[in-house]
Amino acid sequence: MKDYIFGSIVFTSHSTLADPEDPEDFITKFTGIIEAYSENSNSKAEVGRIQGSIVEIKKAVDYDCSVFDVIDATVGIDEYMAQVWDYSSDDYSKLVNPDEEILWDTLILDNLYIYPEFNGHGYGLAAIQRTIEHFNRDSFLVIFKACPLQKFDKEHHSDNFNKRMDLSKFGADNKKALKSLMAYYSSGGFKRIGKTEYMYKLEIGLKEDLVNGALQ
């Protein structure tokens, strides 16, 4: 795989054309196909995928839609938002926003995988950072759940996918795998939320520090 270089992410997102009315209209889902290009053969290969949602809290407020209704509108969104949202104050929790920065939207990354033959080249961190930049907001929060490949639910994927991921090569020690995975994402500026498997990052303005070749 040495002849492959960083390529691009092809994003597909879904949003309503009409003025938003329902709470789910303030949630934009997206999928990104991560591709790399070969210098030698002039070809490209899919190296992985990233999926997620943008919870557009600012837009909901502008349209007088309840933030609570937005958070509760889609299966799975509430699971992530419960980690970062303080329902008593109707704002981001001080656990993730101790300096009480003015935050609006939340970028949820609920699925990221890199095929095993492309591991070890920094595609994961680079894909996350480019996704953050692509869906950039003035001030927002990024959250995802660190999920070792060993914990992938085979039943929810095709046989071809399960075969390509070849999960049998990975060890059964989930705690060790989680620790290693979190250390990897910590190098990209992410922090663990308490003792959970969730990690977050605040994006307040532009930072010029480089982390593994990607802007932090």
N, C-alpha and C positions, 0 to 999 in steps of 0.2 A: 504493500500500500504506500510505499515511499514516493511513488510518482503522482499521488493525488495531492492536490492543494486545496485550500479553502475556496469554496465556491459561493453559494448563495442559499437563501431560504425563499421558497415560493409560498407565499401566504394566500390563504383563502379565508375570507371572513364573511359573516352573515349579519346583516343589520336591516331593520325595517325601512322602507321608503317613505311611508306615511309618518306624520307627526306621532311621536310615541304617546301611547295612551295606557297600555297595560304595563305592569311592573317589569315583566320579562323583556319589554322593548328597550330597557336601559341596560341590558346585558348583551354584549357582542361576543359571539363565539368565533374562534378561529382555529385553523390548522396550518401548520407550516411543514413543508417537505424540505429537509436539509439535503443539499446536493453538494458534491465535490467534483472537481474536474481533474482529468489526467493530462499532464503535460506531454507525455510520451505518445499516447494513443488518441489524443484529442477527443476524448469521450467523457461522459459524466456518469456518476453513480449516485443513487440514493443512499445516504449514510445513516439516516434516521428521521424521526419526526418529532414535532413539538405541537402540543394542543393546549388550548386554554380559553379563558374568557376575560373580558374587561367589564368590571362593574362600574358603570358610569354614574357615580353618586352625585357629582356636580350637576350633570344634566337632569337627573331626577329631581334635585332640589329646584332647579330652574323651572321645571314643569310641574312643580307642586305635587310631586309623587312621594309617598312615604318611603324613606330609606329602608325601613323595616320590611315593607312589602317587597321591595326590590331584592333584598337579601334573601327573603323567604320564597322568592318567585320560582326558582329553578332548583331541581334536585342537585345537591352537591355544592352549590354556591354557599348555602348557609353553613355547611361544614367548615369551609375555609374562613368565612367571615367571622364565625364564632371565635376563632383564634385571635382575631385582631380588633374586633369591634366591641366597644363597651355600650351595652344596651341601656344602661342606667343614665349615661351622659349623652347618648346618641352621637358618639364620636369614636375615633380610633382610641384604642386602649393605650394607657401610659406604658404598658409593658412593651409595646412596639414603637411608641411615639413619646418617650419620656420628656423631650424638650417641647412638646406640644406644637410641633410644626403644623402649618396649615396644609392639610392633606385632603385630596379629593378622591380620585378614582383608585380602584384596586385592580392590579393585573394578576390574574390567577393562572399559574402554569400547572395544569393538572395532569399532564402526561408528557414525558420526554424520554426518548430512548435512542440510543446509538447502537447500530448493529455491531456485534462483537468484533468483526474483522476490521472495524474502523476505530475501535477504542484506543485510548492512549495518545490521541493527536489533538486534544483540546476542543473537539467539536461541541461537546456538551456546554461548557461555559461560554464559548463563542456564540452558540445558538441562542442561549438565554439572553446574552447581552444585546445581540442584534434584534431580538424580539422586543426587548425593552425599548430600544431606540426606535424601532419601527412603529410601536404604539405609544410613542412618547406623550406624556402629559406634563404640565408645569411642575406639579408636585404630586407624587402618588406613591403607592406602596405595592411591592411585588411579593407574592407569597406562593410557595409550593410545598408539597409534601414529599420529603425525601423517601424514595421507595426503591430499595435494592432490587435488582433483577430477579433475585430468588423469590421475591414475594409477588411477582406477576401472576395474575390469575389466568392460567392457560385456557380455561373454558371460554373466556371472553375474546379470544384471538383465534385466527385461522391456524390450521395445521402447518401451513407454510411459514407463518410468522413464528410459531413456537419452535419449529425445526431450525429456522435461521437464527433465532436467539440462542438456541442450544443451552437452555438453563441447567442442564445436567452437569455442565462444566463448573458451575458455581457451587461454593461450599454451602453447608446448611446452617452455618452460624450467622443468623440474621443480625444479632447485636453487633458483631464485629463488622459485618458488611455495612450496617447503618452508620457506625462510627467512621468508617473509612469514607463513605459517601458524603457525610456531613463535613468531614475535614476537607474534602475536595471542593465542595461548594463554599465553604468558609473562605477559601483562597480567592473566591470571586466576590467577597464582600457580604455574603449572607450570614445571618445570625439565627441561632436556634431559638425557638419560642419555648421557654421553660424547659421541661423535660419531654416535650412532644416530638413528633417526627416532622413538624412543620418548621420551615425556615422562611425568613423574610429579609427584605432590603428596602430601605427608603431611597427614593430618587428625588432629591431636592436640588434642583439646578443641575448644571453640567459639571462633572468631575473629570479631570484630565489624567488621573492616575491609571497606568496600564496594569492589567492583571492577565497574565498568560496571553498577551497579545490583544486583549479586548479592553475597551474603555470600561472602567469601573463606575 
